[in-house]
Amino acid sequence: MKNFVIAVSCMVAVLAFNSPALADSYPTKTITYQIPFNPGGQSDLEARRQQPLLEKDLGVKVVIQYKPGGGGSVGWANMVNKKPNGYFISGINIPHIVLQPLARGQAGYQTEQLEPIALFQATPIGLAVLKTSKFKNLRDLIGYAKKNPGAITCGGSGTWSGHHIAHLQFQKLAGIEMTYIPSKGAAPSVASFLGGHVQALWANSNDLFQHKDKIRVLGFGTEAPFPPMPDVLTFKSQGFNLLASIDRGAGAPPGTPTAIIKRLETAFLSIANDPKIKAKMLQDGFVPIAMDAAQSKAYIMEKVKEWAPVVKEFKK
C-alpha cells in the first residue's frame, strides 16, 4: 500500500510538472539565454535581435550569456547539466550538435539530450579568399593545392563543426589536402581571415555577404545560387557535390517539461514568422526558417542518421 501511494504521488507530481497550468505561470523570473560561441558571431547576432522581442512576449528579462569553446560543445555540455525548469536555454547549431558526439564520443553531451525548442535560421557555407588573393576561382585554388599539399591554410569556426566537415568533404571531392585552422566561433575566424592569418575561409553566408567588397567567394554549398550573392557559383555547378549549411535554433536541458517547451516555442516562432524579421534576415545574408519543437527534433534525428557514416569515414 505504501509503495502504491508513493507511485501515485510521483505520477501526480510528473503530471503537474507537465500540465498546462505550469505554462500559465511560467515564466516568473529572468531567463538565461546561452550562446556557446564568442560574441559577434551569427548565433549572437540573432540572439540579440530576439532578446527584446522575447522579453516582450514572455514578460521577463532575458540575459544573454556566452560559453565558447570546442565548437560549441563546452556550452552544450554546460546546458545538459542545468535544471530543466525553463530558466536556462541555449542556442543550438546543426550539424555541430550532431557531429561532435559522433566524432568525439566524449563531447560532454549527447545529441538526444538536447531538447529542441525551435529552429529559426540557416546560413549556407561558402569558401572565400581575399580580393587580393592569387586564387581567382576554385580551379586556381585546387590546382595550387594539388601541387602544394597542406600549404593552403583555411580558417573556420570550431572542429567537427559545419565548417570543419565541409573542409574535409571538399578535400576528398577535389582530391587535395589543405590545412584547417579552427577558431572559437565565426567572429574570430573572420577576423583572422581578414587580417591575413589564413589564406582561405570556410564561413557562413552572413559573414561572406557582409564582407563581399573585400573578399572573393569561390563557391557556396547550396543547390541553387545564394539569392543575396547570385553571381557566386555553387560547388555543385563546378562539379563538386558539396552541400553545406548551418541551421540555428534554441534548445533546453533534458527533461524540460513539455508545457515549458511549448511556451518558449510559441515565443521563438512568433519572432521567426514575423515578416519584418524574415525580410531583415534575408537583407543580412541569412535564410529564415521556422520549425517547431517536434519538427526540429525529427530533423535533428534525420541528421544523426545522415552524418553517422560520414563521420565514421573521416575518423579512419
N, C-alpha and C positions, 0 to 999 in steps of 0.2 A: 504493500500500500504506500509505504514511504517513497519507494522508487518511482511509483506511478505519479505521486504528487510532484516530485522533483521534475519528472519528464514533462508533465503538463505545464509546470511553471516555466520551464525552459522554452517550451513551444510558444507559450503566451508572450514571453519576452522577445523571441525572434519575430513573431507576427507584429508585435507593437513596434519593433525597431524598423520594420519594413512597411508599416502601414501608411496610408495616405495622410493621416494626421501628422506624421513626422514631417512630411513635406510642407504642411501648412505652417508649422512652427519653425522650420529651417529656412534661412539661416538667422541666427541671432547675434553673431559676433564676426569679427574680422576673418576673412578667408585669405590664406597664403597661396599665391599662385607661383609655383616654382618654374623657373626657366633653367634647364640643365646645360646651359651654354653661357658664354660670356655676353655681356651687354652689347647691343649694337647689331646682332645678327637677326635673321628673319624671324625666329621664334620670339625674340624680344620685341621687335617692331610690331608684330601682330598682337602680342600681349598688351603692349602699351596702347594700341588702338582700341582693344577690347576693354581695357581696365575701367574707364569711366562709364561705359555702357553696361558692363556687368554690375558695377556698383549701383547704377540707377535701377536695373532690373531686380537685383537681389536685395537691395535696401541696406547693404552693409559695406564696409570698407574692404577693398581687395588690394593686398600688398604683394608686389612682385619681388621675388627673392631669386638670386642666382646661385647655382650649384654646378659650375662647369667641371669637366674632366672626363676622360675616357670616351669621348664622342657622345656624351650624354649619359653614359652608364652610371657615373657617380650619382647623378641626380635621381635616376630611376631606382637605383639601389636604395637611396635615401627615402624615396616615396613609399616603397613597399613595406617599410618599417614604421610608417606613420599611422596614427589612429584613423580607422575608416569612418570618420564622423562628418565628412564633407567640408572640413575646415582647412584641409591641405589638398591641393590639386597640383597637377604639373602638366607642362607642355609635353606632348609625346610626338616622336618623329618616326615615320616609316620610310625606309626599311630599317633604320637604326635599331629599333626595339625588337626586330625580328633577327637581324644579322648577328648582333652581339652575343646573345645567349647561344646561338647555333655555333658561332665561331670560337667563343672563349670557354664555354661550359660554365665557368665561374664568373659570370658578368656581374654578379651581385643581385640579380633578379632573373625571373623567367618571364617570357612574353605573356604567358597566360595569367600571370599575377596582376598585370596592369588592367585596371577597369576603364575601358574607353568611355568617354562622355560624349564626344563628337569629333569629327574631322571637318576642318573648315578651310583648308588651303593646300595648294600644291605648287611646287616650283620645279619645272623641268631643269635638268642638269646639263650644262654645256662645258666645253673645253675651250679655253681662251688663252691668247698670248697678248702681249702689249703691242700697240700700234707700231712701235719701233723694232719689233722682232723681225728676224730674218725669215721666219716662217710665215709665208703669205697665205698659205692654205694648209689643209690637212695633209695633202700629199707631201708638201715640203717637210713637215714635222716627221711624218712616217719615214721618209727617205733618210733623213738625218739620223733618226733613232736606229734604223737598221744598220747604218754604218758605225754608229757610236752607242752600243748598248749601255743603258744606265746613265748616259751623260745628261739627258734632259731631266730636269727636276720639275715635278708637278706638285703644286700645293693643293690642299683640300681640307675639309673640316672632319677631324677625327679618323679613327681606324675602325674598320668593319662598319662603316657608315655608307650612305648612298654614294658619296664621292669616292671613297676607297674602292667599293665594289665596281663602280663604273670604270675606274682606273684599271683594275685587274681584268675586267671583261674586255676593255678596249685593247689592252696589251695582247691578249690572246687572239682577238679577232684580227688585229693588224700584224701579228707576228713580230712584235717589238718588245723591248724592255726599257722602261723608264723608271725613275726614282720618285717614289711618292713621299711627300713631306707633310705630315698631318699637323693641324693646328687645333686649339681648343675652342672651335667654333668658327662660323663663317666670317665674322668681322675680322679676327686676327689673320685668317688665311688670305683674305682680300688685301689687307694692309701689307702683308708680307709680299704678295704678288706685285702690287702697285709700287712697292719700294724696290723692286728688282731682285728680291732674295730668292725667287724661284722663276723659272723660265716660262712655265705654263700654269694654268689654274683650272681645277675642276670646281665649278661654282654653280650656285643657284641662279635661275633666270632673273630674279630681282636684282642681285648684285651685278650681273652682267649688263642688264638693261640700264642700271643706274650709272655705270661707268662706260657706257658704249662709245663715248668720244675718245677714250684713252686706250681702248682695247680692240682686239680683233677676235671675234668668236669663230672658231673653226668648225664647230658642229654642235647641234642640240640633240639630246636623247629623246626626241619626240617622233610621233608618226607623221605629223604634218608640220610645216614651219610654225615657229612660235609667233603668234599674232603681233606682239609689240616689236618684234625684230624679224619681219617676214623675209628679208634678204639672206638671212643666215641659213645655210644648208643643214639638213638633218644628217645624222650619221648614216641612217638607212639609205638616204638618197645618194650617199657617197660609197655605198657598198658594204656598210658595217651594220649588222643587225643589233644595234645597241639602243635600248630604251631605258632611260634613267630619269627618275623624278623623286622628290622628297615630299611626302604628304605630312601635313601638320595638324595636330588636334590637341585635345586636352584629355587627361586621364586622372583617375583617383586610386587610392590604395586598395589592395584586395580586401573584399568583404564590405565595401561601402554599400549601404542599403540601396535597394532599387529606387525607393522614393526620392532619395537624395540625388542619385544619378539622374533621375528624370527631371528634377528641378533644375539642376545645372545644365542638362542637355537643352532644356527649353530656353535658358538664358543664352547659351552659346549659339544655338541655331537661329534665334531671333536676330542676332548680330550677323551671322553668316548669310542669312536670306535677305538682309536689308539691301535694296537695290543700290543705294548710295555707297555702302561698304563694298559691294561687289564691283562697282564701277571704279572705286578708288584702288582696289586690289589690282585690277587689270592695268590701271594707269601706272601703278608702281612696279609692274612686272610680275605679279603673282597670278595664279589661276584660282578663282574662288570655287570651292566645293561645299557641300553641306550634307554630311552623313550623320544620322542619329547614332545612339549608343549601340543598338543592335546591328545596324548596318556596318558600323565601324569594327565591331568585334568580328563579324563574319569576314570582312575584308582583310583584317589582320591575320586571321586563321588561314585564309587562302594564300596570303603571302608567306606564311610559315611553310606551307607545302611547296610553294613555288621556289623559295630560296634555299631550302634544306639541301637539295642536290648540288646547287651552285656553290654554296659554302664548302661542302664536302670536297668538291673538286679543287677549290683553291687552297684548301688546307693541306693537301697532299704534299 
